[in-house]
Amino acid sequence: MHAHYAGLVASAPQPSPEPPARPRGPASRLSTSVLLTCAAIGVATGVLSAGAGAISGPVSAAVPIVYGLVLGVHVLPGVIAQELLRRPWVALITHLVAALVASAVVPLWIGRYIGTALLVGALQEGIAALGRYRRWDAWRFFASAVVIGVGIAVPIWFAADVSRFPVWGQVVYMALFVLGPVAWTAVGLAIGAALRRTGVARNSRL
C-alpha cells in the first residue's frame, strides 16, 4: 500500500521551478515625491537662472570674456537632481521647471530658457542613459559638463563674433565656456551630496 501511494506521488506532475528573477533596472515611472523634489530643485535653480540671465547682458557688454562662467549656471538643475535622486528623466523635468520659473521672472526670454533647458537636460539624460542610469560616477557629470560647454560655445563663437578678440582672448573666452559648466557641476554635485546626507533621497522613492 505504501509503495502504491509512493508511486502515485512520484508520478504526479510537479510544479515547474520559477525562473530566476531578472535584475531590475531603474523604474521609468516617477512617484509624486520624486516629482515634488524635482519641482523644489527647479524652483530654487530657476530663480538662480533668472538672476544669471539678468546679469548676463551687463557681463557680456562689460566683461564678455567671462560670459561663459555666467551661462554655466544652467547645468545646476539637472546635476543636483541626478546626484540626489539618481533616476531617469529627473534632469529634464527639473530643467523644465527651472525654465518655467525663470520665464515667469523674465517672460521675454521664455524661448531662450525653454530651449536651454531642453538642450542641457537632454544632454545630461543622454550621458546618464549611456550608463543605463546605474552608474553615477562624478567623472560622468563632468564629461557631460564638457560636452554642454562645447555645445554652447560653438554657436556663441559665431553669434558673439569672438574672432574680434585677440588670440589669447579667444582662447580664454572659449575655455571659460567649458570651465563654467564644469565649475557649476562641481557646485551641483556638492549640493546634491549634501541633500542625500540629510535623507531627502530616502524620502523620495519610486
N, C-alpha and C positions, 0 to 999 in steps of 0.2 A: 504493500500500500504506500509506504513512504517513498519507495522507488518510483511508483506511478506518479505521485504528486510532484516529486523532484523533476521527473521528465516533463510534466506539463509546465512547470515554472521555467525550465530551461528552454522549452520550445516557444514560450510566449514572446511576442515581439517586444524588444527593449527600446526605450526612447533613445533617439539618436542624440549624441552629445551636442551641446550648443557650440557654435563656432566661437573661437576666441574673440573677445571684444577688440575692435579696432581702436587705435589711439585716436582720441578726439582732438580735432583742431579747434582753433578759436571759433566760437559761435558767431554767426553773422547777424543775429538779432540782438538788438541792444535794449537793455532794460530801461525803465523810467529813471532809475537812479543814475545810470551812466549818462543818459541824455541830459539830465539836470546838471550833472557835473560838467559836461561839455558846455552847457549854456552858461554856467557860472564862470568858467575859464574864458569863454568867448566874450562875455560882458566886460570882464576885467581887462583883457588884452585888447578888446575893441576900443575902449576908452584910451588906452595907450597908443593904439594905431591912429586914432583921431588926433591925439596930441602930436604924434610924429608927422602926420600929414600937415598939421598947422604950421609946424616949423620947417617943413621940407622946402617950401618956397623961399623963405629968407635964407636958409642954409645954402640952397642951390645958387642963390644970387650972390651971397656974400662970400661963402667958403665952399664953392662947388666941389672941391677936391674931396671933401669928407661926406658928400651926399650919400655914398654907399653905406656908411655907418648908420645913417638915419633909416634908410629903406630896409636895412637888415632886421629891424624890429618885427617885420611882418612874418617871420618864421616862428615867433613865440607861441601863438595859439596851438599849432599842431605839435610842436615839440613838447610843451607842457602836457597836453592831452595824451600823447602817445607814451611819454615817460611815466605818467601817473596811471593810466588805465590799461595800456598795452592791449588794445583791442582794434579790430578792423574798423575803419570809417570814422574813428573819433577825431582824427586830424582834420578831415574835410568838413565834418559837421561843425567843429569848433571854429574853424576858419570862417565858415559862412555866418555863424552867429556873430563873430567879431566884426565881420564886414558890415553886417546889418546895423550893429551898434555904432560903428564908425560913420556909416552913412547917415544915421539919424543925427549925428553931430554935425556932419558936413554933407548935406544932401547933394550938393553939386558934384561930389566925387563918387557917387554911388557906383557908377560903371567901373571906375578905377579900383575901388575896394573889392567889388564882387569879382572882377577879373583877376586881381592879385590873389584873392582867396582861393579861387578855382585852380589857378596855376600852381601856387605854392602847396596847397592842400593835396592836389593830385600827385605832385612830385614826391611829397612825403609819404603818401599812401603807397605809391609805386615802389619806393625803396623798402618800405616795411613788407610789402607783398612779396618781394624777392626772397625774403626770409620766412615766407608763409606765416607772418605775424607771430613767429615763435622766438625770433632772435632779436634782442633789444640792446645789443652792444652799443656803447657810446660812439664807436667809430662809424656805425651806420647813420647815426644822426648827423655827424659831422660830414660824412660823404654826401648826404642829402643837402646839407647847407652849401657845400661847394658847388654842387650841380645847380642849385637855385641861384647862387650868386652869379655863376657864369651865364645862366639863362636870362637873368635880368640885365647883366652888364652888356651883353651883345646888342640888344636893341637900344639901350641907353646910349651906347657909343655913337650911334648914328643920330639919335634924336637930340642929344646934347652937343653934337659936333665937338667931340672930345679931341679931335685932331688939331684944334686950335691951341691946345696947351702945348708947352714944351714936352720933350720926350719923357723927362722924369715925371712930369705932371700926369701924363697919360698912364704911365706905369703905376703910379701911386693911386690914381683915380680908379683904375680897373682892379687893382689889388684890394682896395678897400671895399669894393663891391662884393668881393669874395670873403674877405675877413669880417665884414659886417655881419652877414648871416652866421658865420662860424662863431663869432663872439656872442651874438644873441642866442645861438643854440646852446652855448655853454651856460648862459644865464637860465634858459628854459629848463635844461637838464637839472640844474641845481634846485630850481623851484619845484619841479616835478618830483625829484627825490625827497625833498623836504616834506611835500604833501603826502607822499607814500609813507613816510615815517610817522605821520600823525594818524594813519589808519584810514585816510579818505578812500584809498583804493579798495580796502576790505569792505567798506560800506557801499561801494558802487559795483555791484555784482550783476552778471548777466542773468 
